Amino acid sequence: RNPRRGGIRRGFVFRQEEIDVLLDFVEEIMPMSSQEWDQVAELHEERFPENGRTAVSLRRKFMELHRKRIPARSSASASDPGCMPPNVRRAKLIHQGIEERLDTVKDIEEAGSDNDDDDDDDNE
């Protein structure tokens, strides 16, 4: 039980090794869909079967890492990535890559729909 909340503690704490491996899998797959998060969960289950993590819990942990804000000690350290824990810095970089992948997919889809519109004009 968690005495501060008066409730039962949720799940097992992620160990550093587990976080590192999770980031490896997320970096490899760059998941954008629930199916891709399921792939991350399958890889994770092979490596850490005793932990019983779900795709949702792994995604939540990744999101927690990449959203973590590091309080600035001074204006100089606010822009210094060296002041952030390595796993947080890595999660932020991986998330940036996922966002870039998502933008690329959107651009391709938009270009495809523009071409479809052009084809319709040719048929008239």
N, C-alpha and C positions, 0 to 999 in steps of 0.2 A: 504494500500500500504506500502511496505517496502522501506523507503527512501534511504537506503544504496544501494539496488539493483535496485531501480527504477521500481520494479515490484510489483505484488500482492503477499501478504503473503500466503503461502501454508498451508492449513489445520488449525486445532485448536491445540493449545499447549497441550501436555500431562500433566495432573496434577499428583502429586505424587501418589495419590490413584489409578489412572488409570495405572500408571507404575507398582505399586505393584501387582495389579490384573493381568496385562499382564504377569508379571513374574511368578505368581502363575499358570496361564494357560499353559505357555510354559514349566514350570517345570513338570506339570502334564502330558502333552501330549508328550513332547520331540520331537517336529516336525522335520522331515527330508524331507518330501515331501510337495508339494503344497497342496495336499489333507489334510495333517495334519495341515498345516497352516490355511486352510479353517476351520478346527475344532476349532482352537484357535479363529479365527474371529467370528465364530458362538457363542461361549461362551462369547466372549467380547461384542458382539452385545446384548446378553441377559442382560448383566450387565450395559452397557453404550449405550443404543439405540440412544441417542441424538447425539453421536459423529460421527456416520457413518464411522467408520474405516474399511478399507479393510484388507484382509489377507496380501497384499503387504505392506501396510503402517505399520501394526503391526510387520511384519518381519523386515522391515527397521528400526523401532524404536529399536527392540531387538538387531539387528546387530550394530546399533549405540552405544548402551550401552556396549555391550561386546567388541567392538573394541576400546573403549575410552582408551586413554593413559593418565596416570596420571604423570605429570612431577615430577621427583625425586628432592627433596630438598637437599638430601645428599645421599651418597651411602647406608647408613643404612635404610633410609626411602624408597628407591626404592624397596626393597624386603618386606617391611612391608605392608600387605594388609589393615592394619588399616588406612593408609593414603588415601584410595580410598573411594568414596561415597558408602554407603551400596548397592544401587541399581546396581551400576556398578560391585561391587564385586560379587553380587548375579548373575548378568547376565553372568559374566565370568565363574562362577562355573556351572551354568546351561548349558552354551555352551560346557564346558568341558565334561559334562555328555552326551550331544547330540553327540559329537565327539566320545566318548567311545562307545555309542550305534551304531553309524555308523561303527566303526571298528569291532564291534562284528558281525554285519550283514554281512559285507564283509568277515570276517573270516568264517562264516557259509556258505556263498555262495561259497567261494573258496573250502572249505572242501567238499561241495556237488558236485562241478564240478570235484574234484579229485576222488571222489567215482564213478562218472559217467564214468570217464576214466578207472577206474579199472574194472567196469562192462563190458566195451567194450572188455578189454583184456580177460576176462573169456569166452566170447562168441566165441573167435577165435579158 
